[in-house]
Amino acid sequence: MAPRILVVDDEPVILSVLKDRLTAEGFEVLLAADGEEALRLEASQPLDLIILDLMLPKVDGYEVCRRIKDHSTVPIIILSARGDELDKVVGFRMGVDDYLTKPFSPSELVWRVRAILRRWQKQEGQTERKKGPLVVGNIFIDPEKRLVMVGGQTVYLTAREFEVLFHLAAHPGMVFTREQILALLGEEGCAEDRKNVTSLMSRLREKIEADPARPAHLKTVWGVGYKLDP
């Protein structure tokens, strides 16, 4: 069955271009021109990924993202003319999986869609192999519900963040190198990718640590990699 993607944008040209390109790549594509329609479509059928603009009529993209993340872990790519760092930080903290600024390359967007879906499918396979919740310190992870709670409060993670946290939690106290984490994510090991691991771990600390500057659980082992301590 072809992966089903919802594209949400108020620009008809972008909707048309993305529908044609994604359909040609083998995806099933649904379209929404405003936030209300996006929420209706998301609630009515299962989706594999959402491409979401921020500046939408009726309900803006941030609110659409918040409502969806309240009950779902479907991957979300933000596609927006708003390229400020603050907009990106807010988006990632809400749990989006990627952020692409307009004007954009349709080819690059397709590459990002495929990369996220590959990670998602790999993670789903790992989840099936290891049933049951994990608890490390005050961190609770339910892989079946894809739920993460820290100190009793729900935390919203991206697919990549969830995959890394789940893997570390399954091996508490074990140190993993950046290369091992990249292999887990199905990514390459160039210098830029290793820097991306550092950024991912920093974002993860912001979400699960009371004091990210002095983490109680997600520790850096200098010169080696990372571990999750109870």
C-alpha positions as CSV (number, residue, x, y, z in Angstrom):
1,M,0.0,0.0,0.0
2,A,1.4,3.4,-1.0
3,P,2.3,5.7,1.9
4,R,-0.5,8.3,2.4
5,I,0.7,11.9,2.7
6,L,-1.4,15.0,3.7
7,V,-0.1,18.3,2.2
8,V,-1.5,21.4,3.9
9,D,-0.9,24.8,2.2
10,D,-3.0,27.8,1.3
11,E,-1.1,28.3,-2.0
12,P,-2.8,26.4,-4.9
13,V,0.4,26.3,-6.9
14,I,2.3,24.6,-4.1
15,L,-0.6,22.1,-3.6
16,S,-0.6,21.3,-7.3
17,V,3.2,21.0,-7.6
18,L,3.5,18.7,-4.6
19,K,0.5,16.6,-5.5
20,D,2.0,15.9,-9.0
21,R,5.5,15.3,-7.7
22,L,4.6,13.1,-4.8
23,T,2.0,11.1,-6.8
24,A,4.7,10.5,-9.5
25,E,7.0,9.2,-6.7
26,G,4.4,6.6,-5.8
27,F,2.7,8.3,-2.8
28,E,-1.0,8.7,-2.2
29,V,-1.6,12.4,-1.6
30,L,-4.4,14.3,0.2
31,L,-4.7,18.1,0.0
32,A,-5.9,20.7,2.5
33,A,-5.9,24.5,1.9
34,D,-6.6,25.5,5.5
35,G,-6.1,24.3,9.1
36,E,-9.7,23.2,9.7
37,E,-9.6,20.9,6.6
38,A,-6.3,19.5,7.7
39,L,-7.6,18.5,11.1
40,R,-10.7,17.0,9.6
41,L,-8.7,14.9,7.1
42,E,-6.2,13.8,9.8
43,A,-9.1,12.7,12.1
44,S,-10.9,10.8,9.3
45,Q,-8.2,8.4,8.1
46,P,-4.7,7.1,8.9
47,L,-1.7,9.1,7.6
48,D,1.9,8.2,7.1
49,L,3.3,11.8,7.0
50,I,2.1,15.4,7.0
51,I,3.6,18.3,5.1
52,L,2.4,21.4,6.9
53,D,2.6,25.2,6.2
54,L,2.5,27.5,9.2
55,M,0.6,30.5,7.8
56,L,-2.8,29.0,7.2
57,P,-6.4,30.3,7.2
58,K,-8.9,29.4,9.9
59,V,-6.4,27.5,12.1
60,D,-2.7,28.3,11.8
61,G,0.0,25.6,11.4
62,Y,1.3,25.7,14.9
63,E,-2.2,25.0,16.3
64,V,-2.7,22.2,13.8
65,C,0.6,20.7,14.8
66,R,-0.2,21.0,18.5
67,R,-3.7,19.4,18.1
68,I,-2.3,16.5,16.1
69,K,0.7,15.9,18.4
70,D,-1.8,15.7,21.4
71,H,-2.9,12.3,20.1
72,S,-0.6,11.1,17.3
73,T,3.0,10.6,16.5
74,V,2.6,10.9,12.7
75,P,5.7,12.5,11.3
76,I,5.3,16.2,10.3
77,I,7.5,18.3,8.0
78,I,7.0,22.0,8.2
79,L,7.2,23.8,4.9
80,S,7.1,27.5,5.5
81,A,8.2,30.9,4.3
82,R,9.0,31.7,7.9
83,G,12.7,30.7,8.2
84,D,13.6,32.5,11.4
85,E,15.5,30.4,13.9
86,L,12.9,31.0,16.6
87,D,10.1,29.5,14.3
88,K,12.3,26.4,13.7
89,V,13.0,26.0,17.5
90,V,9.3,26.3,18.3
91,G,8.5,23.8,15.6
92,F,11.0,21.2,16.8
93,R,10.0,21.6,20.4
94,M,6.4,20.8,19.3
95,G,7.7,17.6,17.9
96,V,8.0,18.2,14.1
97,D,10.4,15.9,12.3
98,D,11.8,18.4,9.7
99,Y,11.6,22.0,8.7
100,L,12.1,23.2,5.1
101,T,12.0,26.9,4.2
102,K,10.3,28.3,1.1
103,P,11.3,28.6,-1.7
104,F,12.2,24.9,-1.7
105,S,13.4,22.2,-4.1
106,P,10.7,19.5,-4.7
107,S,13.5,17.0,-5.2
108,E,14.9,17.8,-1.7
109,L,11.5,17.6,-0.2
110,V,10.9,14.1,-1.7
111,W,14.3,13.0,-0.3
112,R,13.4,14.2,3.1
113,V,10.0,12.5,3.0
114,R,11.6,9.2,2.0
115,A,14.3,9.5,4.7
116,I,11.7,10.2,7.5
117,L,9.5,7.3,6.3
118,R,12.5,4.9,6.3
119,R,13.4,5.9,9.9
120,W,9.7,5.5,10.9
121,Q,9.4,2.0,9.3
122,K,12.7,0.9,10.9
123,Q,11.6,2.2,14.3
124,E,8.2,0.5,14.0
125,G,10.0,-2.8,13.4
126,Q,12.2,-2.3,16.5
127,T,9.1,-1.5,18.5
128,E,7.5,-4.8,17.4
129,R,10.6,-6.7,18.5
130,K,10.6,-5.2,22.0
131,K,7.1,-5.0,23.6
132,G,6.3,-3.4,27.0
133,P,7.0,-0.1,28.6
134,L,10.5,1.0,29.6
135,V,11.4,3.0,32.7
136,V,14.7,4.7,33.2
137,G,14.7,7.0,36.2
138,N,11.7,9.3,35.9
139,I,11.4,8.6,32.2
140,F,8.6,6.3,31.1
141,I,8.4,5.0,27.5
142,D,5.5,3.0,26.1
143,P,6.6,1.8,22.6
144,E,3.1,0.5,21.7
145,K,1.4,3.8,22.3
146,R,4.6,5.7,21.3
147,L,4.2,7.7,24.6
148,V,7.0,9.3,26.5
149,M,6.4,10.8,30.0
150,V,9.0,12.5,32.2
151,G,8.0,12.9,35.8
152,G,4.4,12.1,34.9
153,Q,4.2,14.7,32.2
154,T,3.8,13.8,28.5
155,V,6.7,14.9,26.3
156,Y,6.4,15.2,22.5
157,L,9.3,13.8,20.5
158,T,10.1,13.6,16.8
159,A,10.4,10.2,15.2
160,R,14.2,10.5,15.3
161,E,14.3,11.6,18.9
162,F,11.9,8.8,20.0
163,E,14.1,6.2,18.2
164,V,17.3,7.4,19.9
165,L,15.7,7.7,23.3
166,F,14.0,4.3,23.0
167,H,17.3,2.6,22.0
168,L,19.2,4.2,24.8
169,A,16.5,3.3,27.3
170,A,16.6,-0.3,26.2
171,H,20.3,-0.3,27.1
172,P,20.6,1.9,30.2
173,G,24.1,2.9,31.1
174,M,25.6,1.6,27.8
175,V,27.6,4.1,25.8
176,F,26.8,4.6,22.1
177,T,29.1,6.5,19.7
178,R,27.8,9.1,17.3
179,E,28.5,6.6,14.5
180,Q,26.3,4.0,16.2
181,I,23.5,6.5,16.6
182,L,23.7,7.5,13.0
183,A,23.6,3.8,12.0
184,L,20.5,3.4,14.2
185,L,18.9,6.3,12.3
186,G,20.0,4.8,8.9
187,E,22.1,7.9,8.1
188,E,25.7,8.4,6.9
189,G,28.7,9.2,9.1
190,C,30.2,12.4,7.7
191,A,31.2,15.3,9.8
192,E,28.0,17.2,9.2
193,D,25.9,14.1,10.2
194,R,27.9,13.8,13.4
195,K,27.2,17.5,14.2
196,N,23.5,16.7,13.6
197,V,23.7,14.0,16.3
198,T,25.0,16.6,18.7
199,S,22.1,18.9,17.9
200,L,19.6,16.1,18.2
201,M,20.9,15.1,21.6
202,S,20.7,18.8,22.7
203,R,17.1,19.0,21.7
204,L,16.3,15.7,23.4
205,R,17.9,17.0,26.6
206,E,15.7,20.1,26.4
207,K,12.7,17.9,26.4
208,I,13.5,15.2,29.0
209,E,15.9,17.0,31.5
210,A,14.9,19.3,34.3
211,D,18.2,21.1,33.8
212,P,19.6,20.4,30.3
213,A,22.9,22.1,31.3
214,R,23.4,19.5,34.0
215,P,21.6,16.4,32.7
216,A,20.6,13.7,35.2
217,H,19.9,11.0,32.6
218,L,21.2,11.8,29.1
219,K,24.9,12.0,29.6
220,T,27.8,12.8,27.3
221,V,30.8,10.5,27.6
222,W,33.4,12.9,26.3
223,G,35.4,11.6,23.3
224,V,33.1,8.5,23.0
225,G,29.4,9.2,22.8
226,Y,26.2,9.2,24.8
227,K,24.4,7.1,27.4
228,L,21.1,7.1,29.4
229,D,21.6,6.7,33.1
230,P,18.8,5.7,35.5
